[in-house]
Amino acid sequence: MKKTQKSEERWKKLNPEQFHVLREKGTERPFTGKYVKNKEKGKYVCAGCGAELFSSETKFESGTGWPSFYDVAAKGNVKLHEDVRYGMRRI
């Protein structure tokens, strides 16, 4: 996977929430994001570099409060990590 190289000033052009998620490994509060209930067909892309991450075709309702997908759009664009916190297994 090729890392996106941008200056910190360029990253700071993102809105505060985007910066927090993309640069500080943050997340939005569950059930508050604009995409959690989105039903429109299309692609989900990185706000930082524009790389395609997920397709609406693979989106499903997980009950977690965040958009969930059962597959990535392009294997090289998403790095997967296992998370077993909070009594569940997530990728």
N, C-alpha and C positions, 0 to 999 in steps of 0.2 A: 504494500500500500504506500503510495506516495503522499508524504505530508504536505499540506498547504503551507507555503511560506509567505507570511505577510508581516509588515511592521506592526508593532503594538498600536501605533497611531491609526493605521488602517483598520485594525480589529476594533478599535474604540468607536468607529463609525457605526457599529451595530448598536441597536437600542440596548439599554441596560440588561434586560432579561436575556436577550440573545448573547451578549457578552458573557454573562454569568454562566449560561449553559455551555457555550462553545469553548470558553477559555478557562473557566474555573470549575468545570465538572459539576455544575449546579443543575437544578431542575426546577420546573414550575410546580406550584402546588397542585395536587391531584384534582381533577375535574374542573380546572380553571383555564386550561389552554384552549386557544381558538381552533385547534385541530381535533380535539378529543371527540367531538360529535359531528365532525365534518363528514358528509356523505358524498361529496363531489368526486367525480372521476378525475384522475390525474396522477401527477408525480409529486413526491415529497423530495425537496432538494435542500442541500446545506445552505444556510443563510450566510455562511462565510465565504464559500468558494463556488457554489452553484452545482456541485456534483449531485447526481441523482442518487438518492438513498433508498427510497421505498416507492412502491406503486400502490395506488388505492385498491388495486385488484387483490392485494395480499393483506389488507387491513382487516382486523377483526375486533370484536368487543371483548376485552379481557376482564372488565370490571375493576381495573386498577386505577382508572382516572387519567391514564395517559394513552395516546394513540399506540396501538399494538399491531405488529405485522408478523406473519409467519415466515417471511422470506425477505431477503434484501433485493434491491433492483440490480445492483452490480457488485459482485463479490469483492472487488478491489476497493470499493468506495466506503465500506463499513467494516469496522473492526469489532468483532463480537467478544464479549466477556461474560462469564458465568457469574451470577450473583445469587447467593443462597441465604442472604439476610432475610429477616422478618418471617421466617418459617416457610419460605417458598423458594422454588428454583426458577430463576429468570435468566434469559440470555440477552 
